[in-house]
Amino acid sequence: MALPLTITGLLWALGDAAYTVVHGRMGTDSLAAMAMTFPVQSLSIGSWVYVGLFAISGHIRHMGPLCLLGSTSSAASLMSWAPALPQDT
């Protein structure tokens, strides 16, 4: 059980590092936008993980508020990224 979790954690960390490198190569504006939205993204990911855990454990009645939190934080993350996207001129 520990080995799959270790491998998953390692792959997640490598993916995050690659994500940061890509944004760093896109420029400081992109990297700054990513840094500003990171807390919102973390809240979104965390809330969706809890939705999954509640669904697996059978606690369906507790999923409503978490779905609302996950949806709201996901939408906030997407809207905060919009100014950092390249604009065609």
PDB file of N, CA, C and O in Angstrom:
ATOM      1  N   MET A   1       0.818  -1.193   0.000  1.00  0.00           N
ATOM      2  CA  MET A   1       0.000   0.000   0.000  1.00  0.00           C
ATOM      3  C   MET A   1       0.859   1.253   0.000  1.00  0.00           C
ATOM      4  O   MET A   1       0.487   2.247  -0.624  1.00  0.00           O
ATOM      5  N   ALA A   2       1.989   1.234   0.676  1.00  0.00           N
ATOM      6  CA  ALA A   2       2.820   2.430   0.769  1.00  0.00           C
ATOM      7  C   ALA A   2       3.522   2.740  -0.552  1.00  0.00           C
ATOM      8  O   ALA A   2       3.719   3.909  -0.882  1.00  0.00           O
ATOM      9  N   LEU A   3       3.898   1.719  -1.305  1.00  0.00           N
ATOM     10  CA  LEU A   3       4.627   1.959  -2.553  1.00  0.00           C
ATOM     11  C   LEU A   3       3.782   2.687  -3.597  1.00  0.00           C
ATOM     12  O   LEU A   3       4.278   3.646  -4.187  1.00  0.00           O
ATOM     13  N   PRO A   4       2.542   2.291  -3.858  1.00  0.00           N
ATOM     14  CA  PRO A   4       1.747   3.056  -4.825  1.00  0.00           C
ATOM     15  C   PRO A   4       1.524   4.508  -4.399  1.00  0.00           C
ATOM     16  O   PRO A   4       1.541   5.407  -5.240  1.00  0.00           O
ATOM     17  N   LEU A   5       1.317   4.742  -3.103  1.00  0.00           N
ATOM     18  CA  LEU A   5       1.137   6.112  -2.625  1.00  0.00           C
ATOM     19  C   LEU A   5       2.412   6.924  -2.778  1.00  0.00           C
ATOM     20  O   LEU A   5       2.363   8.107  -3.113  1.00  0.00           O
ATOM     21  N   THR A   6       3.548   6.294  -2.537  1.00  0.00           N
ATOM     22  CA  THR A   6       4.829   6.975  -2.703  1.00  0.00           C
ATOM     23  C   THR A   6       5.061   7.335  -4.160  1.00  0.00           C
ATOM     24  O   THR A   6       5.490   8.447  -4.468  1.00  0.00           O
ATOM     25  N   ILE A   7       4.782   6.405  -5.050  1.00  0.00           N
ATOM     26  CA  ILE A   7       4.957   6.664  -6.485  1.00  0.00           C
ATOM     27  C   ILE A   7       4.011   7.765  -6.948  1.00  0.00           C
ATOM     28  O   ILE A   7       4.412   8.643  -7.711  1.00  0.00           O
ATOM     29  N   THR A   8       2.769   7.726  -6.497  1.00  0.00           N
ATOM     30  CA  THR A   8       1.804   8.758  -6.868  1.00  0.00           C
ATOM     31  C   THR A   8       2.251  10.125  -6.372  1.00  0.00           C
ATOM     32  O   THR A   8       2.178  11.105  -7.113  1.00  0.00           O
ATOM     33  N   GLY A   9       2.712  10.204  -5.132  1.00  0.00           N
ATOM     34  CA  GLY A   9       3.202  11.471  -4.584  1.00  0.00           C
ATOM     35  C   GLY A   9       4.399  11.998  -5.344  1.00  0.00           C
ATOM     36  O   GLY A   9       4.506  13.200  -5.586  1.00  0.00           O
ATOM     37  N   LEU A  10       5.303  11.104  -5.723  1.00  0.00           N
ATOM     38  CA  LEU A  10       6.480  11.506  -6.494  1.00  0.00           C
ATOM     39  C   LEU A  10       6.084  12.023  -7.871  1.00  0.00           C
ATOM     40  O   LEU A  10       6.595  13.050  -8.319  1.00  0.00           O
ATOM     41  N   LEU A  11       5.185  11.325  -8.538  1.00  0.00           N
ATOM     42  CA  LEU A  11       4.730  11.778  -9.854  1.00  0.00           C
ATOM     43  C   LEU A  11       3.992  13.112  -9.763  1.00  0.00           C
ATOM     44  O   LEU A  11       4.134  13.964 -10.640  1.00  0.00           O
ATOM     45  N   TRP A  12       3.210  13.291  -8.710  1.00  0.00           N
ATOM     46  CA  TRP A  12       2.496  14.564  -8.519  1.00  0.00           C
ATOM     47  C   TRP A  12       3.502  15.704  -8.331  1.00  0.00           C
ATOM     48  O   TRP A  12       3.342  16.779  -8.910  1.00  0.00           O
ATOM     49  N   ALA A  13       4.534  15.469  -7.523  1.00  0.00           N
ATOM     50  CA  ALA A  13       5.552  16.499  -7.289  1.00  0.00           C
ATOM     51  C   ALA A  13       6.314  16.821  -8.573  1.00  0.00           C
ATOM     52  O   ALA A  13       6.607  17.986  -8.842  1.00  0.00           O
ATOM     53  N   LEU A  14       6.632  15.810  -9.360  1.00  0.00           N
ATOM     54  CA  LEU A  14       7.312  16.047 -10.637  1.00  0.00           C
ATOM     55  C   LEU A  14       6.419  16.822 -11.599  1.00  0.00           C
ATOM     56  O   LEU A  14       6.896  17.692 -12.329  1.00  0.00           O
ATOM     57  N   GLY A  15       5.131  16.510 -11.602  1.00  0.00           N
ATOM     58  CA  GLY A  15       4.193  17.249 -12.446  1.00  0.00           C
ATOM     59  C   GLY A  15       4.087  18.701 -12.033  1.00  0.00           C
ATOM     60  O   GLY A  15       4.049  19.588 -12.886  1.00  0.00           O
ATOM     61  N   ASP A  16       4.038  18.958 -10.734  1.00  0.00           N
ATOM     62  CA  ASP A  16       4.000  20.342 -10.249  1.00  0.00           C
ATOM     63  C   ASP A  16       5.269  21.095 -10.633  1.00  0.00           C
ATOM     64  O   ASP A  16       5.211  22.259 -11.029  1.00  0.00           O
ATOM     65  N   ALA A  17       6.411  20.428 -10.515  1.00  0.00           N
ATOM     66  CA  ALA A  17       7.672  21.068 -10.886  1.00  0.00           C
ATOM     67  C   ALA A  17       7.706  21.381 -12.379  1.00  0.00           C
ATOM     68  O   ALA A  17       8.145  22.460 -12.776  1.00  0.00           O
ATOM     69  N   ALA A  18       7.246  20.450 -13.203  1.00  0.00           N
ATOM     70  CA  ALA A  18       7.209  20.686 -14.648  1.00  0.00           C
ATOM     71  C   ALA A  18       6.250  21.824 -14.984  1.00  0.00           C
ATOM     72  O   ALA A  18       6.532  22.645 -15.857  1.00  0.00           O
ATOM     73  N   TYR A  19       5.135  21.867 -14.299  1.00  0.00           N
ATOM     74  CA  TYR A  19       4.138  22.925 -14.486  1.00  0.00           C
ATOM     75  C   TYR A  19       4.759  24.296 -14.197  1.00  0.00           C
ATOM     76  O   TYR A  19       4.542  25.250 -14.944  1.00  0.00           O
ATOM     77  N   THR A  20       5.528  24.387 -13.114  1.00  0.00           N
ATOM     78  CA  THR A  20       6.182  25.636 -12.748  1.00  0.00           C
ATOM     79  C   THR A  20       7.252  26.015 -13.762  1.00  0.00           C
ATOM     80  O   THR A  20       7.386  27.189 -14.107  1.00  0.00           O
ATOM     81  N   VAL A  21       8.010  25.043 -14.242  1.00  0.00           N
ATOM     82  CA  VAL A  21       9.045  25.319 -15.242  1.00  0.00           C
ATOM     83  C   VAL A  21       8.425  25.851 -16.528  1.00  0.00           C
ATOM     84  O   VAL A  21       8.926  26.816 -17.105  1.00  0.00           O
ATOM     85  N   VAL A  22       7.349  25.235 -16.977  1.00  0.00           N
ATOM     86  CA  VAL A  22       6.681  25.689 -18.203  1.00  0.00           C
ATOM     87  C   VAL A  22       6.197  27.124 -18.042  1.00  0.00           C
ATOM     88  O   VAL A  22       6.395  27.952 -18.931  1.00  0.00           O
ATOM     89  N   HIS A  23       5.565  27.420 -16.914  1.00  0.00           N
ATOM     90  CA  HIS A  23       5.080  28.783 -16.698  1.00  0.00           C
ATOM     91  C   HIS A  23       6.235  29.759 -16.531  1.00  0.00           C
ATOM     92  O   HIS A  23       6.129  30.915 -16.941  1.00  0.00           O
ATOM     93  N   GLY A  24       7.325  29.317 -15.940  1.00  0.00           N
ATOM     94  CA  GLY A  24       8.501  30.171 -15.814  1.00  0.00           C
ATOM     95  C   GLY A  24       9.087  30.532 -17.166  1.00  0.00           C
ATOM     96  O   GLY A  24       9.553  31.655 -17.359  1.00  0.00           O
ATOM     97  N   ARG A  25       9.069  29.603 -18.096  1.00  0.00           N
ATOM     98  CA  ARG A  25       9.578  29.875 -19.447  1.00  0.00           C
ATOM     99  C   ARG A  25       8.631  30.753 -20.255  1.00  0.00           C
ATOM    100  O   ARG A  25       9.043  31.386 -21.228  1.00  0.00           O
ATOM    101  N   MET A  26       7.365  30.793 -19.853  1.00  0.00           N
ATOM    102  CA  MET A  26       6.404  31.654 -20.542  1.00  0.00           C
ATOM    103  C   MET A  26       6.585  33.114 -20.148  1.00  0.00           C
ATOM    104  O   MET A  26       6.093  34.008 -20.836  1.00  0.00           O
ATOM    105  N   GLY A  27       7.278  33.360 -19.058  1.00  0.00           N
ATOM    106  CA  GLY A  27       7.528  34.732 -18.630  1.00  0.00           C
ATOM    107  C   GLY A  27       7.127  34.951 -17.182  1.00  0.00           C
ATOM    108  O   GLY A  27       6.423  34.142 -16.576  1.00  0.00           O
ATOM    109  N   THR A  28       7.592  36.060 -16.652  1.00  0.00           N
ATOM    110  CA  THR A  28       7.328  36.345 -15.247  1.00  0.00           C
ATOM    111  C   THR A  28       5.859  36.661 -14.988  1.00  0.00           C
ATOM    112  O   THR A  28       5.350  36.390 -13.900  1.00  0.00           O
ATOM    113  N   ASP A  29       5.175  37.230 -15.975  1.00  0.00           N
ATOM    114  CA  ASP A  29       3.751  37.519 -15.786  1.00  0.00           C
ATOM    115  C   ASP A  29       2.952  36.236 -15.595  1.00  0.00           C
ATOM    116  O   ASP A  29       2.082  36.156 -14.729  1.00  0.00           O
ATOM    117  N   SER A  30       3.256  35.243 -16.406  1.00  0.00           N
ATOM    118  CA  SER A  30       2.560  33.962 -16.297  1.00  0.00           C
ATOM    119  C   SER A  30       2.885  33.278 -14.975  1.00  0.00           C
ATOM    120  O   SER A  30       2.006  32.710 -14.328  1.00  0.00           O
ATOM    121  N   LEU A  31       4.142  33.337 -14.584  1.00  0.00           N
ATOM    122  CA  LEU A  31       4.548  32.723 -13.320  1.00  0.00           C
ATOM    123  C   LEU A  31       3.895  33.432 -12.132  1.00  0.00           C
ATOM    124  O   LEU A  31       3.485  32.781 -11.171  1.00  0.00           O
ATOM    125  N   ALA A  32       3.796  34.759 -12.196  1.00  0.00           N
ATOM    126  CA  ALA A  32       3.141  35.514 -11.122  1.00  0.00           C
ATOM    127  C   ALA A  32       1.653  35.179 -11.057  1.00  0.00           C
ATOM    128  O   ALA A  32       1.093  35.037  -9.970  1.00  0.00           O
ATOM    129  N   ALA A  33       1.017  35.054 -12.214  1.00  0.00           N
ATOM    130  CA  ALA A  33      -0.407  34.696 -12.234  1.00  0.00           C
ATOM    131  C   ALA A  33      -0.619  33.311 -11.645  1.00  0.00           C
ATOM    132  O   ALA A  33      -1.581  33.086 -10.911  1.00  0.00           O
ATOM    133  N   MET A  34       0.276  32.384 -11.963  1.00  0.00           N
ATOM    134  CA  MET A  34       0.167  31.039 -11.413  1.00  0.00           C
ATOM    135  C   MET A  34       0.342  31.066  -9.895  1.00  0.00           C
ATOM    136  O   MET A  34      -0.381  30.381  -9.171  1.00  0.00           O
ATOM    137  N   ALA A  35       1.298  31.854  -9.419  1.00  0.00           N
ATOM    138  CA  ALA A  35       1.539  31.937  -7.976  1.00  0.00           C
ATOM    139  C   ALA A  35       0.343  32.542  -7.246  1.00  0.00           C
ATOM    140  O   ALA A  35       0.030  32.138  -6.126  1.00  0.00           O
ATOM    141  N   MET A  36      -0.323  33.505  -7.874  1.00  0.00           N
ATOM    142  CA  MET A  36      -1.477  34.140  -7.232  1.00  0.00           C
ATOM    143  C   MET A  36      -2.681  33.206  -7.173  1.00  0.00           C
ATOM    144  O   MET A  36      -3.469  33.276  -6.230  1.00  0.00           O
ATOM    145  N   THR A  37      -2.831  32.345  -8.156  1.00  0.00           N
ATOM    146  CA  THR A  37      -4.001  31.466  -8.185  1.00  0.00           C
ATOM    147  C   THR A  37      -3.763  30.129  -7.491  1.00  0.00           C
ATOM    148  O   THR A  37      -4.693  29.333  -7.359  1.00  0.00           O
ATOM    149  N   PHE A  38      -2.544  29.870  -7.047  1.00  0.00           N
ATOM    150  CA  PHE A  38      -2.234  28.582  -6.429  1.00  0.00           C
ATOM    151  C   PHE A  38      -3.103  28.280  -5.208  1.00  0.00           C
ATOM    152  O   PHE A  38      -3.574  27.149  -5.086  1.00  0.00           O
ATOM    153  N   PRO A  39      -3.340  29.234  -4.294  1.00  0.00           N
ATOM    154  CA  PRO A  39      -4.214  28.909  -3.153  1.00  0.00           C
ATOM    155  C   PRO A  39      -5.633  28.523  -3.572  1.00  0.00           C
ATOM    156  O   PRO A  39      -6.234  27.630  -2.976  1.00  0.00           O
ATOM    157  N   VAL A  40      -6.164  29.187  -4.585  1.00  0.00           N
ATOM    158  CA  VAL A  40      -7.515  28.864  -5.057  1.00  0.00           C
ATOM    159  C   VAL A  40      -7.520  27.476  -5.693  1.00  0.00           C
ATOM    160  O   VAL A  40      -8.456  26.702  -5.493  1.00  0.00           O
ATOM    161  N   GLN A  41      -6.476  27.163  -6.459  1.00  0.00           N
ATOM    162  CA  GLN A  41      -6.380  25.840  -7.071  1.00  0.00           C
ATOM    163  C   GLN A  41      -6.274  24.760  -6.003  1.00  0.00           C
ATOM    164  O   GLN A  41      -6.890  23.702  -6.127  1.00  0.00           O
ATOM    165  N   SER A  42      -5.506  25.017  -4.966  1.00  0.00           N
ATOM    166  CA  SER A  42      -5.361  24.039  -3.885  1.00  0.00           C
ATOM    167  C   SER A  42      -6.685  23.804  -3.172  1.00  0.00           C
ATOM    168  O   SER A  42      -7.022  22.668  -2.841  1.00  0.00           O
ATOM    169  N   LEU A  43      -7.433  24.873  -2.937  1.00  0.00           N
ATOM    170  CA  LEU A  43      -8.755  24.741  -2.319  1.00  0.00           C
ATOM    171  C   LEU A  43      -9.682  23.918  -3.205  1.00  0.00           C
ATOM    172  O   LEU A  43     -10.443  23.083  -2.716  1.00  0.00           O
ATOM    173  N   SER A  44      -9.612  24.158  -4.499  1.00  0.00           N
ATOM    174  CA  SER A  44     -10.447  23.425  -5.439  1.00  0.00           C
ATOM    175  C   SER A  44     -10.100  21.937  -5.446  1.00  0.00           C
ATOM    176  O   SER A  44     -10.986  21.088  -5.355  1.00  0.00           O
ATOM    177  N   ILE A  45      -8.830  21.631  -5.552  1.00  0.00           N
ATOM    178  CA  ILE A  45      -8.395  20.233  -5.571  1.00  0.00           C
ATOM    179  C   ILE A  45      -8.767  19.545  -4.262  1.00  0.00           C
ATOM    180  O   ILE A  45      -9.281  18.427  -4.266  1.00  0.00           O
ATOM    181  N   GLY A  46      -8.506  20.217  -3.146  1.00  0.00           N
ATOM    182  CA  GLY A  46      -8.821  19.633  -1.843  1.00  0.00           C
ATOM    183  C   GLY A  46     -10.299  19.356  -1.659  1.00  0.00           C
ATOM    184  O   GLY A  46     -10.680  18.312  -1.128  1.00  0.00           O
ATOM    185  N   SER A  47     -11.133  20.288  -2.097  1.00  0.00           N
ATOM    186  CA  SER A  47     -12.571  20.070  -1.921  1.00  0.00           C
ATOM    187  C   SER A  47     -13.067  18.931  -2.797  1.00  0.00           C
ATOM    188  O   SER A  47     -13.935  18.167  -2.377  1.00  0.00           O
ATOM    189  N   TRP A  48     -12.532  18.801  -4.010  1.00  0.00           N
ATOM    190  CA  TRP A  48     -12.959  17.691  -4.865  1.00  0.00           C
ATOM    191  C   TRP A  48     -12.451  16.353  -4.341  1.00  0.00           C
ATOM    192  O   TRP A  48     -13.110  15.330  -4.525  1.00  0.00           O
ATOM    193  N   VAL A  49     -11.284  16.345  -3.688  1.00  0.00           N
ATOM    194  CA  VAL A  49     -10.798  15.112  -3.059  1.00  0.00           C
ATOM    195  C   VAL A  49     -11.757  14.689  -1.949  1.00  0.00           C
ATOM    196  O   VAL A  49     -12.082  13.509  -1.821  1.00  0.00           O
ATOM    197  N   TYR A  50     -12.210  15.651  -1.148  1.00  0.00           N
ATOM    198  CA  TYR A  50     -13.159  15.321  -0.090  1.00  0.00           C
ATOM    199  C   TYR A  50     -14.500  14.865  -0.650  1.00  0.00           C
ATOM    200  O   TYR A  50     -15.140  13.989  -0.068  1.00  0.00           O
ATOM    201  N   VAL A  51     -14.934  15.435  -1.758  1.00  0.00           N
ATOM    202  CA  VAL A  51     -16.167  14.962  -2.394  1.00  0.00           C
ATOM    203  C   VAL A  51     -16.012  13.490  -2.770  1.00  0.00           C
ATOM    204  O   VAL A  51     -16.916  12.685  -2.544  1.00  0.00           O
ATOM    205  N   GLY A  52     -14.871  13.150  -3.340  1.00  0.00           N
ATOM    206  CA  GLY A  52     -14.616  11.758  -3.694  1.00  0.00           C
ATOM    207  C   GLY A  52     -14.579  10.843  -2.483  1.00  0.00           C
ATOM    208  O   GLY A  52     -15.112   9.734  -2.521  1.00  0.00           O
ATOM    209  N   LEU A  53     -13.950  11.306  -1.404  1.00  0.00           N
ATOM    210  CA  LEU A  53     -13.891  10.493  -0.189  1.00  0.00           C
ATOM    211  C   LEU A  53     -15.273  10.277   0.417  1.00  0.00           C
ATOM    212  O   LEU A  53     -15.594   9.174   0.859  1.00  0.00           O
ATOM    213  N   PHE A  54     -16.095  11.334   0.438  1.00  0.00           N
ATOM    214  CA  PHE A  54     -17.452  11.181   0.955  1.00  0.00           C
ATOM    215  C   PHE A  54     -18.271  10.255   0.066  1.00  0.00           C
ATOM    216  O   PHE A  54     -19.078   9.471   0.565  1.00  0.00           O
ATOM    217  N   ALA A  55     -18.072  10.338  -1.242  1.00  0.00           N
ATOM    218  CA  ALA A  55     -18.817   9.465  -2.152  1.00  0.00           C
ATOM    219  C   ALA A  55     -18.429   8.006  -1.937  1.00  0.00           C
ATOM    220  O   ALA A  55     -19.288   7.125  -1.941  1.00  0.00           O
ATOM    221  N   ILE A  56     -17.146   7.756  -1.751  1.00  0.00           N
ATOM    222  CA  ILE A  56     -16.675   6.386  -1.542  1.00  0.00           C
ATOM    223  C   ILE A  56     -17.184   5.835  -0.211  1.00  0.00           C
ATOM    224  O   ILE A  56     -17.560   4.666  -0.121  1.00  0.00           O
ATOM    225  N   SER A  57     -17.192   6.680   0.823  1.00  0.00           N
ATOM    226  CA  SER A  57     -17.595   6.204   2.151  1.00  0.00           C
ATOM    227  C   SER A  57     -19.108   6.136   2.330  1.00  0.00           C
ATOM    228  O   SER A  57     -19.585   5.628   3.345  1.00  0.00           O
ATOM    229  N   GLY A  58     -19.869   6.642   1.361  1.00  0.00           N
ATOM    230  CA  GLY A  58     -21.317   6.545   1.426  1.00  0.00           C
ATOM    231  C   GLY A  58     -21.998   7.688   2.154  1.00  0.00           C
ATOM    232  O   GLY A  58     -23.194   7.602   2.432  1.00  0.00           O
ATOM    233  N   HIS A  59     -21.280   8.753   2.473  1.00  0.00           N
ATOM    234  CA  HIS A  59     -21.860   9.908   3.166  1.00  0.00           C
ATOM    235  C   HIS A  59     -22.354  10.921   2.138  1.00  0.00           C
ATOM    236  O   HIS A  59     -21.811  12.021   2.026  1.00  0.00           O
ATOM    237  N   ILE A  60     -23.365  10.549   1.406  1.00  0.00           N
ATOM    238  CA  ILE A  60     -23.868  11.367   0.303  1.00  0.00           C
ATOM    239  C   ILE A  60     -24.416  12.707   0.790  1.00  0.00           C
ATOM    240  O   ILE A  60     -24.259  13.717   0.104  1.00  0.00           O
ATOM    241  N   ARG A  61     -25.049  12.736   1.949  1.00  0.00           N
ATOM    242  CA  ARG A  61     -25.708  13.975   2.402  1.00  0.00           C
ATOM    243  C   ARG A  61     -24.714  15.101   2.681  1.00  0.00           C
ATOM    244  O   ARG A  61     -25.108  16.267   2.699  1.00  0.00           O
ATOM    245  N   HIS A  62     -23.436  14.783   2.898  1.00  0.00           N
ATOM    246  CA  HIS A  62     -22.427  15.808   3.168  1.00  0.00           C
ATOM    247  C   HIS A  62     -21.774  16.338   1.894  1.00  0.00           C
ATOM    248  O   HIS A  62     -20.946  17.246   1.958  1.00  0.00           O
ATOM    249  N   MET A  63     -22.131  15.790   0.757  1.00  0.00           N
ATOM    250  CA  MET A  63     -21.453  16.168  -0.484  1.00  0.00           C
ATOM    251  C   MET A  63     -21.920  17.507  -1.043  1.00  0.00           C
ATOM    252  O   MET A  63     -21.162  18.158  -1.761  1.00  0.00           O
ATOM    253  N   GLY A  64     -23.138  17.937  -0.739  1.00  0.00           N
ATOM    254  CA  GLY A  64     -23.674  19.172  -1.307  1.00  0.00           C
ATOM    255  C   GLY A  64     -22.805  20.387  -1.053  1.00  0.00           C
ATOM    256  O   GLY A  64     -22.412  21.059  -2.006  1.00  0.00           O
ATOM    257  N   PRO A  65     -22.485  20.700   0.218  1.00  0.00           N
ATOM    258  CA  PRO A  65     -21.651  21.874   0.474  1.00  0.00           C
ATOM    259  C   PRO A  65     -20.262  21.758  -0.145  1.00  0.00           C
ATOM    260  O   PRO A  65     -19.702  22.750  -0.611  1.00  0.00           O
ATOM    261  N   LEU A  66     -19.705  20.546  -0.151  1.00  0.00           N
ATOM    262  CA  LEU A  66     -18.379  20.378  -0.742  1.00  0.00           C
ATOM    263  C   LEU A  66     -18.417  20.544  -2.253  1.00  0.00           C
ATOM    264  O   LEU A  66     -17.480  21.089  -2.838  1.00  0.00           O
ATOM    265  N   CYS A  67     -19.490  20.082  -2.895  1.00  0.00           N
ATOM    266  CA  CYS A  67     -19.635  20.294  -4.338  1.00  0.00           C
ATOM    267  C   CYS A  67     -19.733  21.782  -4.645  1.00  0.00           C
ATOM    268  O   CYS A  67     -19.150  22.254  -5.621  1.00  0.00           O
ATOM    269  N   LEU A  68     -20.460  22.518  -3.826  1.00  0.00           N
ATOM    270  CA  LEU A  68     -20.577  23.963  -4.009  1.00  0.00           C
ATOM    271  C   LEU A  68     -19.225  24.640  -3.823  1.00  0.00           C
ATOM    272  O   LEU A  68     -18.856  25.517  -4.604  1.00  0.00           O
ATOM    273  N   LEU A  69     -18.485  24.239  -2.792  1.00  0.00           N
ATOM    274  CA  LEU A  69     -17.160  24.803  -2.554  1.00  0.00           C
ATOM    275  C   LEU A  69     -16.216  24.477  -3.704  1.00  0.00           C
ATOM    276  O   LEU A  69     -15.486  25.350  -4.173  1.00  0.00           O
ATOM    277  N   GLY A  70     -16.224  23.232  -4.160  1.00  0.00           N
ATOM    278  CA  GLY A  70     -15.362  22.840  -5.273  1.00  0.00           C
ATOM    279  C   GLY A  70     -15.704  23.568  -6.550  1.00  0.00           C
ATOM    280  O   GLY A  70     -14.807  24.006  -7.271  1.00  0.00           O
ATOM    281  N   SER A  71     -16.978  23.707  -6.845  1.00  0.00           N
ATOM    282  CA  SER A  71     -17.404  24.401  -8.063  1.00  0.00           C
ATOM    283  C   SER A  71     -17.031  25.870  -8.015  1.00  0.00           C
ATOM    284  O   SER A  71     -16.536  26.426  -8.995  1.00  0.00           O
ATOM    285  N   THR A  72     -17.270  26.499  -6.870  1.00  0.00           N
ATOM    286  CA  THR A  72     -16.969  27.921  -6.728  1.00  0.00           C
ATOM    287  C   THR A  72     -15.473  28.181  -6.831  1.00  0.00           C
ATOM    288  O   THR A  72     -15.050  29.115  -7.513  1.00  0.00           O
ATOM    289  N   SER A  73     -14.669  27.358  -6.157  1.00  0.00           N
ATOM    290  CA  SER A  73     -13.227  27.575  -6.212  1.00  0.00           C
ATOM    291  C   SER A  73     -12.670  27.244  -7.589  1.00  0.00           C
ATOM    292  O   SER A  73     -11.719  27.888  -8.032  1.00  0.00           O
ATOM    293  N   SER A  74     -13.234  26.260  -8.276  1.00  0.00           N
ATOM    294  CA  SER A  74     -12.797  25.967  -9.644  1.00  0.00           C
ATOM    295  C   SER A  74     -13.119  27.127 -10.573  1.00  0.00           C
ATOM    296  O   SER A  74     -12.291  27.512 -11.398  1.00  0.00           O
ATOM    297  N   ALA A  75     -14.312  27.682 -10.444  1.00  0.00           N
ATOM    298  CA  ALA A  75     -14.699  28.824 -11.278  1.00  0.00           C
ATOM    299  C   ALA A  75     -13.829  30.034 -10.977  1.00  0.00           C
ATOM    300  O   ALA A  75     -13.421  30.745 -11.895  1.00  0.00           O
ATOM    301  N   ALA A  76     -13.540  30.277  -9.700  1.00  0.00           N
ATOM    302  CA  ALA A  76     -12.681  31.408  -9.337  1.00  0.00           C
ATOM    303  C   ALA A  76     -11.282  31.228  -9.906  1.00  0.00           C
ATOM    304  O   ALA A  76     -10.660  32.190 -10.358  1.00  0.00           O
ATOM    305  N   SER A  77     -10.789  30.000  -9.884  1.00  0.00           N
ATOM    306  CA  SER A  77      -9.467  29.729 -10.446  1.00  0.00           C
ATOM    307  C   SER A  77      -9.443  29.989 -11.943  1.00  0.00           C
ATOM    308  O   SER A  77      -8.507  30.605 -12.452  1.00  0.00           O
ATOM    309  N   LEU A  78     -10.464  29.525 -12.648  1.00  0.00           N
ATOM    310  CA  LEU A  78     -10.516  29.748 -14.095  1.00  0.00           C
ATOM    311  C   LEU A  78     -10.642  31.230 -14.434  1.00  0.00           C
ATOM    312  O   LEU A  78      -9.998  31.713 -15.365  1.00  0.00           O
ATOM    313  N   MET A  79     -11.468  31.950 -13.683  1.00  0.00           N
ATOM    314  CA  MET A  79     -11.643  33.374 -13.961  1.00  0.00           C
ATOM    315  C   MET A  79     -10.390  34.172 -13.622  1.00  0.00           C
ATOM    316  O   MET A  79     -10.107  35.179 -14.271  1.00  0.00           O
ATOM    317  N   SER A  80      -9.639  33.740 -12.617  1.00  0.00           N
ATOM    318  CA  SER A  80      -8.427  34.474 -12.265  1.00  0.00           C
ATOM    319  C   SER A  80      -7.314  34.240 -13.278  1.00  0.00           C
ATOM    320  O   SER A  80      -6.407  35.063 -13.404  1.00  0.00           O
ATOM    321  N   TRP A  81      -7.378  33.124 -13.999  1.00  0.00           N
ATOM    322  CA  TRP A  81      -6.374  32.855 -15.030  1.00  0.00           C
ATOM    323  C   TRP A  81      -6.646  33.634 -16.310  1.00  0.00           C
ATOM    324  O   TRP A  81      -5.719  33.857 -17.090  1.00  0.00           O
ATOM    325  N   ALA A  82      -7.863  34.048 -16.549  1.00  0.00           N
ATOM    326  CA  ALA A  82      -8.221  34.691 -17.811  1.00  0.00           C
ATOM    327  C   ALA A  82      -7.344  35.894 -18.157  1.00  0.00           C
ATOM    328  O   ALA A  82      -6.956  36.017 -19.318  1.00  0.00           O
ATOM    329  N   PRO A  83      -7.006  36.792 -17.220  1.00  0.00           N
ATOM    330  CA  PRO A  83      -6.155  37.926 -17.602  1.00  0.00           C
ATOM    331  C   PRO A  83      -4.741  37.514 -18.004  1.00  0.00           C
ATOM    332  O   PRO A  83      -4.075  38.252 -18.731  1.00  0.00           O
ATOM    333  N   ALA A  84      -4.268  36.354 -17.549  1.00  0.00           N
ATOM    334  CA  ALA A  84      -2.909  35.925 -17.859  1.00  0.00           C
ATOM    335  C   ALA A  84      -2.805  35.230 -19.212  1.00  0.00           C
ATOM    336  O   ALA A  84      -1.699  34.997 -19.700  1.00  0.00           O
ATOM    337  N   LEU A  85      -3.932  34.896 -19.820  1.00  0.00           N
ATOM    338  CA  LEU A  85      -3.902  34.215 -21.110  1.00  0.00           C
ATOM    339  C   LEU A  85      -3.477  35.181 -22.205  1.00  0.00           C
ATOM    340  O   LEU A  85      -3.848  36.354 -22.174  1.00  0.00           O
ATOM    341  N   PRO A  86      -2.703  34.701 -23.173  1.00  0.00           N
ATOM    342  CA  PRO A  86      -2.278  35.584 -24.265  1.00  0.00           C
ATOM    343  C   PRO A  86      -3.480  36.080 -25.066  1.00  0.00           C
ATOM    344  O   PRO A  86      -4.405  35.320 -25.352  1.00  0.00           O
ATOM    345  N   GLN A  87      -3.456  37.334 -25.415  1.00  0.00           N
ATOM    346  CA  GLN A  87      -4.531  37.938 -26.191  1.00  0.00           C
ATOM    347  C   GLN A  87      -4.066  38.130 -27.632  1.00  0.00           C
ATOM    348  O   GLN A  87      -2.947  38.585 -27.870  1.00  0.00           O
ATOM    349  N   ASP A  88      -4.915  37.787 -28.585  1.00  0.00           N
ATOM    350  CA  ASP A  88      -4.603  38.040 -29.993  1.00  0.00           C
ATOM    351  C   ASP A  88      -4.814  39.517 -30.282  1.00  0.00           C
ATOM    352  O   ASP A  88      -5.856  40.083 -29.952  1.00  0.00           O
ATOM    353  N   THR A  89      -3.812  40.136 -30.903  1.00  0.00           N
ATOM    354  CA  THR A  89      -3.955  41.561 -31.246  1.00  0.00           C
ATOM    355  C   THR A  89      -3.854  41.766 -32.727  1.00  0.00           C
ATOM    356  O   THR A  89      -3.951  42.898 -33.202  1.00  0.00           O
TER     357      THR A  89
END
